[in-house]
Amino acid sequence: MTKKEAQELLNKYLNGTCTPEEKILFESLDNKVFKEEPAIIERLDYDSIKASIYKNLPAPDRRPIFKRFIPYVAAASVAVCIIAAGLLYFGNNTASVEQGQVASIIPGGNKAILTLANGTKISLSDAKLGQVAAQSGVKISKTANGQLVYDASATTADIGKIEYNTIEAPAGGQWEVRLPDGSVVFLNALSSITYPTRFVGNERLVKMQGEAYFEIAHNRAMPFKVSSLGQTVEVLGTHFDVMAYADEKVIKTTLLEGSVKISDHGQNKLLKPGEQAQVSATNIIVTSDVDLEDVMAWKKGYFKFNESIQSIMAKVSRWYNVEVIYEMDAKANLAFGGKLSRSRDIKDLLKIMERTGKVHFKIEGRRITVRE
């Protein structure tokens, strides 16, 4: 692969014009693509690297790498990793995020605050493994994999007493909680959920803000309801994602499995798997034109963009806990597509967008300025 070919592949990926084979190739390299230093990349011999890839392929399949790459990832992985690092570097050697006095901007991680019914706050990232609290006989424990678990099986307290807890994932945080009924909730950055320590009565009602993915334990006699910014999602047992940030114009509920009913503005809409309800200030629109990989990217540990610079930077701001300001035409219609691990340095993401020549960034402390 020549430098020109590497540049062309990057440009096609960013512009959304890759063939299926090229797209799979690029995305399969994504998690390893940033490991090489520029000083090493400058000395790469691309002809030798390409020869190394072909040498590891079985003789009958020595055809162009884009057509035959996928079945032989294991054989070619080392050489291709080096090409991938060079791909981004050689895309535009002049692309460099402007930096002022730069603080250490690290990716988000498992961080959240648990607020008990009595107002006590517990930092879940600092809490030791095992039981962290108990309320009305309900045990609250932190597991080795970072999940907060509620165990109401041994409850002997007065069943008429209902207490509420809140888990809040701050900017740069995320958390997973197993509710008393066995349902699991994954919180994204700048998100919170409030719920009872035991579910009683004829429904299971929780309140949330931000974004969360739900895996609901089936209970036909006690429907599960999620209230967020005026919208209510009602389910029996299903998997779905709700994005309801206060600074977003639309609440998006995406169904992956089962069925849900969306209620708002006096309207009710039923969703089927693969559909998304978009609730605006005036109505509910249901669409089946949904990129489920895009919706679930945050939970799986990566960004997947195909949207405006403003939407991208809103996600970046929440995950990296940074302030974003704009020095550009408010009407500028800039859109980008791409995929990147959420564990990468923030500068990797910004440099990729800069290489398009459409946008530039300046980092000062925890503030990022976006410029045309």
C-alpha positions in Angstrom: 0.0 0.0 0.0 1.5 3.3 -1.0 1.1 6.6 0.9 -1.3 7.7 -1.8 -3.4 4.6 -1.4 -3.5 5.0 2.4 -4.6 8.6 2.0 -7.3 7.6 -0.5 -8.6 4.9 1.9 -8.8 7.4 4.7 -10.6 10.0 2.6 -13.1 7.5 1.3 -13.9 6.3 4.8 -14.4 9.9 6.1 -16.5 10.7 3.1 -18.6 7.6 3.4 -17.7 6.3 -0.1 -15.8 3.1 0.8 -16.7 -0.2 -0.8 -18.0 -2.8 1.8 -14.5 -4.5 1.7 -12.7 -1.2 2.2 -15.0 -0.2 5.1 -14.5 -3.5 6.9 -10.7 -3.2 6.4 -10.5 0.3 7.8 -12.8 -0.5 10.8 -11.1 -3.7 11.6 -7.9 -1.7 12.1 -9.5 1.1 14.1 -8.5 0.0 17.6 -4.8 -0.4 16.6 -4.5 2.5 14.2 -3.0 5.0 16.6 -0.2 3.1 18.2 2.8 4.1 16.1 4.7 7.3 16.7 5.3 9.7 13.7 9.0 9.2 13.9 8.6 5.5 13.3 6.0 5.9 10.6 8.2 8.2 8.6 10.7 5.4 8.1 8.1 2.8 7.0 8.8 0.9 3.8 5.3 0.4 2.4 6.5 -1.9 -0.4 8.0 -4.2 2.1 4.9 -4.1 4.3 2.6 -5.0 1.4 4.9 -7.8 0.4 4.8 -9.1 4.0 1.0 -9.2 3.8 1.0 -11.2 0.6 3.7 -13.5 1.9 1.3 -14.6 4.7 -1.5 -15.3 2.4 -2.1 -18.8 1.0 -0.9 -19.0 -2.6 -4.3 -19.3 -4.3 -5.5 -16.1 -2.7 -2.8 -13.7 -3.6 -5.2 -11.2 -5.0 -5.6 -7.4 -4.2 -5.7 -7.0 -0.5 -9.0 -5.1 -0.3 -10.7 -8.1 -1.9 -9.1 -10.9 0.1 -8.2 -9.3 3.4 -11.0 -10.4 5.7 -10.5 -14.2 5.7 -6.8 -13.7 6.6 -6.8 -11.1 9.3 -4.7 -13.3 11.6 -2.0 -13.9 9.0 -1.6 -10.3 8.1 -2.4 -8.5 11.4 1.1 -7.3 12.3 2.0 -5.8 8.9 -1.4 -4.3 8.5 -1.3 -2.7 11.9 1.8 -0.7 10.8 0.1 0.4 7.6 -2.9 1.5 9.6 -0.7 3.7 11.8 0.8 5.2 8.7 -2.6 5.7 7.1 -3.6 8.4 9.6 -0.2 10.0 9.8 0.3 10.4 6.1 -3.2 11.6 5.6 -2.0 15.2 6.1 1.3 15.8 7.9 0.3 19.4 8.5 -2.9 18.5 10.5 -2.1 19.4 14.1 -4.4 20.3 16.8 -3.4 23.7 18.2 -2.6 23.5 21.9 -2.3 26.2 24.5 -1.8 25.3 28.1 -3.1 21.8 27.9 -4.3 19.9 31.0 -4.4 16.1 30.9 -7.6 15.3 29.1 -8.2 11.6 29.6 -11.1 9.5 28.4 -14.1 8.8 30.7 -14.4 5.6 32.7 -16.5 3.9 35.4 -17.4 6.8 37.7 -20.7 7.6 39.4 -22.3 8.9 42.6 -24.9 6.9 44.5 -27.3 9.1 46.5 -29.2 7.1 49.2 -32.7 8.0 50.4 -31.3 9.8 53.5 -29.1 12.1 51.2 -25.8 10.2 51.8 -23.6 10.2 48.7 -21.2 7.4 47.9 -18.5 7.6 45.2 -19.0 4.2 43.5 -15.6 4.3 41.8 -13.9 4.7 45.2 -16.1 2.3 47.1 -14.6 -1.1 48.0 -16.0 -4.3 46.5 -18.9 -5.9 48.4 -21.7 -4.3 50.3 -21.7 -0.5 50.2 -25.0 0.2 51.8 -28.3 -1.3 53.1 -31.8 0.3 53.1 -35.0 -1.2 54.5 -33.4 -4.6 54.4 -32.2 -4.2 50.8 -28.5 -5.0 50.3 -26.6 -2.8 47.8 -23.3 -4.2 46.7 -20.5 -3.4 44.2 -19.3 -6.4 42.2 -15.8 -7.1 40.8 -17.0 -6.1 37.3 -18.1 -2.7 38.4 -21.8 -3.3 38.6 -24.0 -2.1 41.5 -26.5 -4.8 42.5 -29.6 -4.5 44.6 -30.7 -7.6 46.5 -34.2 -7.4 48.0 -34.6 -11.2 48.4 -34.1 -11.1 52.2 -36.2 -8.0 52.8 -38.2 -8.2 56.1 -38.8 -4.5 56.4 -42.3 -2.9 56.2 -43.3 -3.3 52.6 -45.2 -0.1 52.8 -42.0 1.9 53.1 -40.5 2.8 49.7 -37.1 4.5 49.5 -35.5 6.0 46.4 -31.9 6.0 45.3 -30.3 8.0 42.5 -27.2 7.0 40.5 -25.5 9.9 38.6 -22.7 9.3 36.1 -20.9 12.7 35.7 -19.2 14.1 32.6 -16.5 11.5 31.8 -18.3 8.8 33.7 -20.5 5.7 33.1 -22.0 3.0 35.3 -24.1 -0.2 35.3 -26.7 -1.0 37.9 -28.8 -4.1 38.5 -32.2 -3.0 39.9 -34.1 -4.9 42.5 -36.2 -6.7 39.9 -33.2 -8.0 38.0 -33.4 -5.4 35.2 -30.0 -3.9 34.2 -29.4 -0.3 33.3 -26.2 1.1 31.7 -25.7 4.8 32.2 -23.8 7.0 29.7 -21.9 10.2 30.7 -23.9 13.0 32.2 -26.8 10.7 32.9 -28.8 9.8 36.0 -31.5 7.4 37.1 -33.8 7.5 40.2 -35.6 4.3 41.3 -37.1 2.6 44.4 -35.0 0.2 46.4 -37.9 -2.3 45.9 -40.6 -2.4 43.3 -44.1 -2.8 44.7 -47.6 -2.2 43.4 -48.7 -2.5 39.8 -45.8 -0.9 38.0 -42.1 -0.4 38.1 -41.4 3.3 37.5 -38.0 4.9 37.2 -36.9 8.4 36.2 -33.9 9.2 34.1 -32.0 12.0 32.3 -29.2 11.8 29.8 -28.8 8.4 28.0 -29.2 4.9 29.3 -29.6 1.4 27.8 -32.1 -0.9 29.5 -32.4 -4.7 29.7 -35.7 -5.2 31.4 -36.7 -8.3 33.4 -40.0 -9.6 32.1 -43.0 -9.2 34.4 -46.4 -8.9 32.7 -48.2 -8.1 35.9 -45.9 -5.2 36.6 -45.0 -3.1 33.5 -41.7 -1.2 33.6 -41.9 2.5 32.9 -39.2 5.0 32.2 -40.0 8.7 32.6 -37.7 11.2 30.9 -38.3 14.9 30.2 -42.1 14.4 29.9 -41.8 11.2 27.8 -42.9 7.8 29.2 -41.7 4.5 27.8 -43.7 1.5 28.9 -42.4 -2.1 28.6 -42.9 -5.6 29.9 -39.5 -7.1 29.1 -37.2 -5.7 26.4 -33.9 -4.1 25.4 -33.9 -0.5 24.4 -31.9 2.8 24.5 -33.2 6.2 25.6 -31.3 9.4 24.8 -32.9 12.3 26.7 -30.3 15.0 27.3 -31.8 18.4 28.2 -29.6 20.1 25.7 -30.8 17.9 22.8 -33.8 19.0 20.7 -35.1 15.5 20.3 -35.6 12.6 22.7 -34.7 9.3 20.9 -35.9 5.9 22.1 -34.5 3.0 20.1 -35.9 -0.5 20.4 -33.5 -3.5 20.0 -35.7 -6.3 21.3 -39.3 -6.8 22.4 -41.8 -4.0 22.2 -42.4 -0.6 23.9 -45.0 2.1 24.0 -44.0 5.7 23.8 -46.3 8.3 25.4 -46.0 12.1 25.1 -48.0 15.1 23.8 -51.1 13.0 24.4 -49.9 10.5 21.7 -49.0 6.8 22.0 -46.7 5.0 19.6 -45.8 1.4 19.6 -42.2 0.5 18.5 -41.0 -2.7 16.8 -37.4 -3.9 17.0 -35.1 -1.7 14.9 -37.4 1.3 15.1 -36.7 4.6 16.9 -39.2 7.1 18.3 -38.1 10.8 18.0 -40.0 13.0 20.4 -39.7 16.8 19.7 -41.4 19.7 21.3 -44.6 19.1 19.3 -44.9 15.4 18.2 -43.6 11.9 18.0 -42.1 10.5 14.8 -41.3 6.8 14.4 -38.6 5.8 11.9 -37.1 2.5 10.9 -34.2 4.2 9.2 -31.9 3.6 12.2 -28.2 2.7 12.4 -28.3 0.4 15.5 -24.5 0.2 15.5 -24.4 4.0 15.9 -27.0 3.9 18.7 -25.2 1.2 20.7 -21.6 2.4 20.0 -21.3 4.2 23.4 -22.2 1.1 25.3 -19.8 -1.0 23.3 -16.9 1.4 24.0 -16.5 3.4 20.9 -17.7 6.5 19.0 -19.4 6.0 15.7 -20.2 9.3 14.0 -22.3 10.2 10.9 -23.6 13.6 11.9 -22.9 17.3 12.4 -19.8 18.7 14.1 -22.1 20.1 16.8 -23.6 16.6 17.6 -20.1 15.0 17.6 -18.7 17.6 19.9 -21.6 17.3 22.3 -20.7 13.6 22.7 -17.0 14.5 23.1 -17.8 17.1 25.7 -19.8 14.6 27.8 -17.3 11.8 27.6 -14.0 13.8 28.0 -15.6 16.3 30.4 -14.5 19.4 28.4 -16.1 22.7 27.4 -16.6 23.3 23.7 -17.0 26.7 22.1 -17.3 27.7 18.5 -15.6 30.3 16.5 -17.3 29.6 13.2 -20.3 30.4 11.1 -23.3 29.2 13.1 -24.9 28.2 9.8 -22.0 26.1 8.7 -23.3 22.6 7.7 -20.3 20.4 8.5 -20.8 16.7 8.9 -18.3 13.9 9.6 -18.4 10.1 9.6 -16.0 7.7 11.4 -15.4 5.3 14.2 -13.0 5.5 17.2 -12.5 3.8 20.5 -13.7 5.9 23.5 -10.5 4.9 25.3 -8.3 6.9 22.9 -6.7 10.3 23.6 -9.0 13.2 22.6 -6.3 14.5 20.3 -6.6 11.4 18.1 -10.3 12.2 17.4 -9.7 15.9 16.7 -6.8 15.2 14.4 -8.9 12.8 12.2 -11.5 15.5 11.7 -8.8 18.2 11.0 -7.3 16.0 8.2 -10.5 16.7 6.2 -9.4 20.3 6.0 -12.9 21.4 7.0 -12.4 22.2 10.6 -9.6 23.1 13.1 -9.3 22.8 16.9 -7.5 24.6 19.7 -7.1 23.0 23.1 -6.6 25.3 26.1 -6.9 23.6 29.5 -10.3 21.8 29.3 -11.7 24.1 26.7 -11.8 23.1 23.0 -12.3 25.9 20.4 -13.8 24.8 17.1 -12.9 26.8 14.0 -13.4 26.5 10.3 
